[in-house]
């Protein structure tokens, strides 16, 4: 392998690493967008509850009149509103998984 081939290989490797990094950033932004869209029905359910009133249940436990639904973090709950009742169910927590761009180091003899 002469120097021209090694330089060509290094350039190709650099382009691949740049593409992988861009893919990681784009996929992370897409995941955040999908998460925001999936939270929309919960926000609409809480808005319906605030407009129409009713009874609120958190994980099956009925809440009294002093319960403030505005203090609920909807990232941790799934909300549905049916027949004058707001149901908040805890979401199952998953380990945070962040995409990592692998580092490839060429070994040249």
Secondary structure, 3 states (H helix, E strand, C coil): CCHHHHHHHHHHHHHHHHHHHHHHHHHHHHHHHHHHHHCHHHHHHHHHHHHHCCEEEECCEECCCCCCHHHCCCCCEEEEEECCEEEEEECCCCCCCCCCCCCCCCCCC
